């Protein structure tokens, strides 16, 4: 099955949902060590020594990539209770602490954009081109992210993609709602779309599994975010996307467009 089958001449795709971080934007590339640092700060001194604690935290972060941050902080709170034998802070306290640390990195990158740096250094290769093409084909585009709603809206605007999309939707402040699931459900139920009229694009298992469960066409982006040349897959992303059952998996949007033209 060729990617050209996703065009209106071959397949009735009416709407597309995109994950944001790691799929379109690389502004938050490098978030994992920051989350690890915050988690270890609160878990050290408990029952588990570092040689066991660090691998456990890293494995959880890797496994939970793509879910809403609130659920990751809920896991942290549960581990504090179990391993450190003390009542944890509220999960939102942990989330705010993590977000504050993460935004130090993100805001430095945003400042460079505001000072005239090219947006393309923080965009997955070919993403703007692809979004523009979908919009020109009359396909509605939605961005759904586990990042806080205000932050993802701000970052999408700074990267210049909001002109192509109908809605950018992130996680509501201090609420454990899955925005990706909400957008998919609304498109299928409220707008009366059948599964194959919807396309879901992302770099993680969460959105691919949600899309597959809804009967949508699913496209995985196994992008190595640190690189801009599209020369290699991110092995962990590739494995997760394969396990999640993505219909197609690509290095970046340039490779996807090349397939589209075949």
Order of alpha helices (4+ residues) and beta strands (2+ residues): beta-alpha-alpha-alpha-alpha-alpha-beta-alpha-beta-alpha-beta-alpha-beta-alpha-beta-alpha
